[in-house]
Amino acid sequence: MRCWHPYTQMSSHASDPPLRVERAEGLFLVDADGNRYYDAISSWWCVVHGHGHPRIREAAARQMERLDHVLFAGVTHEPAEQLSERLVSVAPEGLSRVFFSDNGSTAVEVALKMSLQYWRNIGRPEKTRFACLDLGYHGDTTGCMSVSGVEAFRNAFRPILFPARRVPAPYCYRCPAGKEYPGCGIACIREMEKALEEGEGKVAAVILEPLLMAAGGMIVYPPEYLAEAARLARSFDAHLIVDEVATGFGRTGTMFACERAGASPDFLCLSKGLTSGTMPFAATLATERVYEAFLGSPDSGRTFYHGHTYTANPVGCAVALASLDLFEENALLEHVRAVSPRLGDAARALADLPFVGDVRHIGMVAALELVKDKGTKEPLPGTAPVFRAIRAEALRRGLFLRPLGNVVYLFLPQCTTAVELEDILSRFADTLRSVLR
Ligand SMILES: Cc1ncc(COP(=O)(O)O)c(C=O)c1O
């Protein structure tokens, strides 16, 4: 085997071999022996309509026959033009321009670079700093790592990261202000305010994941925090970059999670669910004000010198358009809002199991944080054998899980029916009951 897998200690590969997936259909991954496993984490938080959806396959095949790929500088095409119109029509108000790229990290890099160059273009080159959250995650490229806060992903690369001002995450279970929601009055936002005061006149942008900090441990936080962060960014004349790479396209119950806080970002980063997890594709949406600051003569120095070979790949665009059609035809947001409470109730019913310290839920996501001691909240290390046991037991029960540090979670496709949800929940509960004894 010559494949080098991501986030994987390859020396343990032989003793802990990967699941060999041969095909996928609907909610299932199917291995070479025909065993079927629910893809309970949506193949890294991507799948929306289920694997191999006929409408998505048709859209890809039709587009492939007509125009497979073409560069996007000095060239345009209908799928990109249509998709940018559609994205603007579903995005929070104020976002009017769409820059395409290939993955979540590039969507964020684009936003960071656009923000930086915006301030330079309008004669404020001193605005070069970024404020972000501890435990935030925005991708693995250098700029993204610089504004992320999951230390395990950053440690080896610190010497080349640019400094960013990190503030404690709104992590209610481990409240940085030592308070309890909702009586806390979102006291933790004060740290963000302090960061912006300290950097007054220097901060280009505040970047965060809205309502759900996924890679940091499926931390769900109150919309009021996001609303306040948006207000503070505005009042300190800094951009707000909302990274909806994981939360976008209905995963939390609204098309975009930031809608729940009434926040209108300057930049919106999208990927993953954009193509329902079928094509590497991404988009960064920006406001007209940002866009206009890049206009000028070719030698004005205002041009955005950034691009990717596969920018606006026509097949990606066609698939994203088909996915958006399915949202409307299947009333998918209403469906998520209908099934989501059952997911939350079932997750909360597991709170009494040994080691379960906290239960979190939003939309199609439910997570259990496992601790050594419920009183002290000391986390179980992510390397503890119990996590491997949970994965193995879940597989035996036809459920593909991938715990994140000390967090075991479901991150389900938006199309999951009420019947499928019940089946997944009973396999999940049985797995945990049999391992956490
Ligand atoms: C919120 C968020 N931003 C950015 C990324 C990076 O996306 P990608 O892995 O496609 O580069 C991720 C990936 O999990 C993410 O969850």
The ligand as an SDF file (V2000), in Angstrom:
LIG
                    3D

 16 16  0  0  0  0  0  0  0  0999 V2000
  -15.1390   24.8910    9.1670 C   0  0  0  0  0  0  0  0  0  0  0  0
  -14.1300   24.3310    8.2160 C   0  0  0  0  0  0  0  0  0  0  0  0
  -13.4110   25.1650    7.4560 N   0  0  0  0  0  0  0  0  0  0  0  0
  -12.5200   24.7230    6.5610 C   0  0  0  0  0  0  0  0  0  0  0  0
  -12.2770   23.3760    6.4130 C   0  0  0  0  0  0  0  0  0  0  0  0
  -11.2580   22.8920    5.4330 C   0  0  0  0  0  0  0  0  0  0  0  0
  -11.8620   22.2620    4.3700 O   0  0  0  0  0  0  0  0  0  0  0  0
  -11.0170   21.2770    3.4190 P   0  0  0  0  0  0  0  0  0  0  0  0
  -10.7020   20.0730    4.2320 O   0  0  0  0  0  0  0  0  0  0  0  0
  -11.9520   21.0040    2.2800 O   0  0  0  0  0  0  0  0  0  0  0  0
   -9.8070   22.0230    3.0080 O   0  0  0  0  0  0  0  0  0  0  0  0
  -13.0060   22.4670    7.1920 C   0  0  0  0  0  0  0  0  0  0  0  0
  -12.7720   21.0200    7.0460 C   0  0  0  0  0  0  0  0  0  0  0  0
  -13.1960   20.2010    7.8090 O   0  0  0  0  0  0  0  0  0  0  0  0
  -13.9470   22.9500    8.1270 C   0  0  0  0  0  0  0  0  0  0  0  0
  -14.6560   22.1300    8.9120 O   0  0  0  0  0  0  0  0  0  0  0  0
  1  2  1  0
  2  3  1  0
  2 15  2  0
  3  4  2  0
  4  5  1  0
  5  6  1  0
  5 12  2  0
  6  7  1  0
  7  8  1  0
  8  9  2  0
  8 10  1  0
  8 11  1  0
 12 13  1  0
 12 15  1  0
 13 14  2  0
 15 16  1  0
M  END
$$$$
